[in-house]
Amino acid sequence: MTVVSNFGLWNSGTYIPFTCEITAVTREKNAVITTAVNHGWIVGNTIQCLVPKEYGMRQLTGIVGTVLSYTSNTVTVNIDTTNFDAFVVPTVSALTVLDPAVIMPVGDNNTGYVTANVSDPALQIPGTYRNTYP
C-alpha cells in the first residue's frame, strides 16, 4: 500500500465523526492505542490506523481492527502488534511539517458520537462512521 503525504494539510474534518491523533501504541496481542483527545468510540466499532514512517510501527498502517474495550482516550483493538516496530512520537523542529499518526473509523456499520466533545451517550447516531464516498 502506498501512502501519499498531504504535506501537513491534515483535515480531520474529512471524516465523520472525526479522526484522532495517536500518541502511543502498545506492542501486545490486543494493541492499546492512546489518542490525544477523547475519541467517543464504543465496543464493536471498526477502526484503521495511518502511521507515517517517522513514528515507527508502519506495520499498523492499513490494518482494520475492532474495538474490544475503551477508556476516554484509549481503545483496545484486536490487532496483534507484538512483533511490530515500536511506536515513537518523533521530535521535530518547529519548522518541520509532519503528518500525525491517526486512528480513524471505517465503514458505516458503526454507531458513534457526532463529535469528540459529546458528553451525552444518548446522542449516538447509527451509521455516523461513514468515511467512504457516498
Contacts in CASP RR format, 6 or more apart in sequence:
PFRMAT RR
TARGET T0000
AUTHOR 0000-0000-0000
METHOD contacts of the structure
MODEL  1
MTVVSNFGLWNSGTYIPFTCEITAVTREKNAVITTAVNHGWIVGNTIQCL
VPKEYGMRQLTGIVGTVLSYTSNTVTVNIDTTNFDAFVVPTVSALTVLDP
AVIMPVGDNNTGYVTANVSDPALQIPGTYRNTYP
1 61 0 8 1.000
1 62 0 8 1.000
3 50 0 8 1.000
3 52 0 8 1.000
3 61 0 8 1.000
5 52 0 8 1.000
5 99 0 8 1.000
6 99 0 8 1.000
7 97 0 8 1.000
8 97 0 8 1.000
8 98 0 8 1.000
8 99 0 8 1.000
10 99 0 8 1.000
10 100 0 8 1.000
10 102 0 8 1.000
12 18 0 8 1.000
12 19 0 8 1.000
12 20 0 8 1.000
12 102 0 8 1.000
13 19 0 8 1.000
14 131 0 8 1.000
15 104 0 8 1.000
15 105 0 8 1.000
15 131 0 8 1.000
16 114 0 8 1.000
16 128 0 8 1.000
16 129 0 8 1.000
16 130 0 8 1.000
16 131 0 8 1.000
17 40 0 8 1.000
17 105 0 8 1.000
17 112 0 8 1.000
17 113 0 8 1.000
17 114 0 8 1.000
17 115 0 8 1.000
17 116 0 8 1.000
17 128 0 8 1.000
17 129 0 8 1.000
18 39 0 8 1.000
18 115 0 8 1.000
18 116 0 8 1.000
19 102 0 8 1.000
19 103 0 8 1.000
19 104 0 8 1.000
19 105 0 8 1.000
20 35 0 8 1.000
20 36 0 8 1.000
20 37 0 8 1.000
20 39 0 8 1.000
20 102 0 8 1.000
20 103 0 8 1.000
20 104 0 8 1.000
20 116 0 8 1.000
21 35 0 8 1.000
21 36 0 8 1.000
21 37 0 8 1.000
21 100 0 8 1.000
21 101 0 8 1.000
21 102 0 8 1.000
22 33 0 8 1.000
22 34 0 8 1.000
22 35 0 8 1.000
22 36 0 8 1.000
22 49 0 8 1.000
22 51 0 8 1.000
22 55 0 8 1.000
22 87 0 8 1.000
22 100 0 8 1.000
22 101 0 8 1.000
22 102 0 8 1.000
22 103 0 8 1.000
23 34 0 8 1.000
23 35 0 8 1.000
23 36 0 8 1.000
23 89 0 8 1.000
24 32 0 8 1.000
24 33 0 8 1.000
24 34 0 8 1.000
24 87 0 8 1.000
24 89 0 8 1.000
25 31 0 8 1.000
25 32 0 8 1.000
25 33 0 8 1.000
25 34 0 8 1.000
25 49 0 8 1.000
25 57 0 8 1.000
25 60 0 8 1.000
25 81 0 8 1.000
25 87 0 8 1.000
26 32 0 8 1.000
26 81 0 8 1.000
27 81 0 8 1.000
27 82 0 8 1.000
27 83 0 8 1.000
27 84 0 8 1.000
27 86 0 8 1.000
27 87 0 8 1.000
28 80 0 8 1.000
28 81 0 8 1.000
28 82 0 8 1.000
29 80 0 8 1.000
29 82 0 8 1.000
30 68 0 8 1.000
30 76 0 8 1.000
30 77 0 8 1.000
30 78 0 8 1.000
30 79 0 8 1.000
30 80 0 8 1.000
31 60 0 8 1.000
31 76 0 8 1.000
31 77 0 8 1.000
31 79 0 8 1.000
31 80 0 8 1.000
31 81 0 8 1.000
32 74 0 8 1.000
32 75 0 8 1.000
32 76 0 8 1.000
33 47 0 8 1.000
33 49 0 8 1.000
33 74 0 8 1.000
33 75 0 8 1.000
33 76 0 8 1.000
33 77 0 8 1.000
33 103 0 8 1.000
34 73 0 8 1.000
34 74 0 8 1.000
35 73 0 8 1.000
35 74 0 8 1.000
35 75 0 8 1.000
35 103 0 8 1.000
36 73 0 8 1.000
37 73 0 8 1.000
37 116 0 8 1.000
38 72 0 8 1.000
38 73 0 8 1.000
38 116 0 8 1.000
38 117 0 8 1.000
39 70 0 8 1.000
39 72 0 8 1.000
39 73 0 8 1.000
39 75 0 8 1.000
39 103 0 8 1.000
39 116 0 8 1.000
40 70 0 8 1.000
40 72 0 8 1.000
40 112 0 8 1.000
40 113 0 8 1.000
40 116 0 8 1.000
40 118 0 8 1.000
41 47 0 8 1.000
41 67 0 8 1.000
41 70 0 8 1.000
41 75 0 8 1.000
41 105 0 8 1.000
41 112 0 8 1.000
42 67 0 8 1.000
42 70 0 8 1.000
42 111 0 8 1.000
42 112 0 8 1.000
42 124 0 8 1.000
43 67 0 8 1.000
43 68 0 8 1.000
43 69 0 8 1.000
43 70 0 8 1.000
44 66 0 8 1.000
44 67 0 8 1.000
44 68 0 8 1.000
44 110 0 8 1.000
45 66 0 8 1.000
45 67 0 8 1.000
45 105 0 8 1.000
45 110 0 8 1.000
45 111 0 8 1.000
45 112 0 8 1.000
45 129 0 8 1.000
46 64 0 8 1.000
46 65 0 8 1.000
46 66 0 8 1.000
46 67 0 8 1.000
46 105 0 8 1.000
46 106 0 8 1.000
46 107 0 8 1.000
46 109 0 8 1.000
46 110 0 8 1.000
46 129 0 8 1.000
47 64 0 8 1.000
47 65 0 8 1.000
47 66 0 8 1.000
47 67 0 8 1.000
47 75 0 8 1.000
47 77 0 8 1.000
47 103 0 8 1.000
47 104 0 8 1.000
47 105 0 8 1.000
47 106 0 8 1.000
48 62 0 8 1.000
48 63 0 8 1.000
48 64 0 8 1.000
48 65 0 8 1.000
48 103 0 8 1.000
48 104 0 8 1.000
48 105 0 8 1.000
48 106 0 8 1.000
49 60 0 8 1.000
49 61 0 8 1.000
49 62 0 8 1.000
49 63 0 8 1.000
49 101 0 8 1.000
49 102 0 8 1.000
49 103 0 8 1.000
49 104 0 8 1.000
50 61 0 8 1.000
50 62 0 8 1.000
50 101 0 8 1.000
50 102 0 8 1.000
50 104 0 8 1.000
51 57 0 8 1.000
51 58 0 8 1.000
51 60 0 8 1.000
51 61 0 8 1.000
51 87 0 8 1.000
51 101 0 8 1.000
52 98 0 8 1.000
52 99 0 8 1.000
52 100 0 8 1.000
52 101 0 8 1.000
54 90 0 8 1.000
54 92 0 8 1.000
54 98 0 8 1.000
55 87 0 8 1.000
55 88 0 8 1.000
55 89 0 8 1.000
55 90 0 8 1.000
55 101 0 8 1.000
56 85 0 8 1.000
56 86 0 8 1.000
56 87 0 8 1.000
56 88 0 8 1.000
57 81 0 8 1.000
57 84 0 8 1.000
57 85 0 8 1.000
57 86 0 8 1.000
57 87 0 8 1.000
57 101 0 8 1.000
58 85 0 8 1.000
59 81 0 8 1.000
59 84 0 8 1.000
59 85 0 8 1.000
60 79 0 8 1.000
60 81 0 8 1.000
60 84 0 8 1.000
60 87 0 8 1.000
63 79 0 8 1.000
64 106 0 8 1.000
65 77 0 8 1.000
65 78 0 8 1.000
65 79 0 8 1.000
65 106 0 8 1.000
66 77 0 8 1.000
66 78 0 8 1.000
67 75 0 8 1.000
67 76 0 8 1.000
67 77 0 8 1.000
68 76 0 8 1.000
68 77 0 8 1.000
68 78 0 8 1.000
69 75 0 8 1.000
69 76 0 8 1.000
70 76 0 8 1.000
75 103 0 8 1.000
87 101 0 8 1.000
89 101 0 8 1.000
90 98 0 8 1.000
92 98 0 8 1.000
104 131 0 8 1.000
105 129 0 8 1.000
105 131 0 8 1.000
106 129 0 8 1.000
106 131 0 8 1.000
107 129 0 8 1.000
107 130 0 8 1.000
107 131 0 8 1.000
107 132 0 8 1.000
108 127 0 8 1.000
108 129 0 8 1.000
108 130 0 8 1.000
108 132 0 8 1.000
109 127 0 8 1.000
109 129 0 8 1.000
110 127 0 8 1.000
110 128 0 8 1.000
110 129 0 8 1.000
111 124 0 8 1.000
111 125 0 8 1.000
111 126 0 8 1.000
111 127 0 8 1.000
111 128 0 8 1.000
111 129 0 8 1.000
112 124 0 8 1.000
112 125 0 8 1.000
112 127 0 8 1.000
112 128 0 8 1.000
112 129 0 8 1.000
113 123 0 8 1.000
113 124 0 8 1.000
113 128 0 8 1.000
114 123 0 8 1.000
114 125 0 8 1.000
114 128 0 8 1.000
END
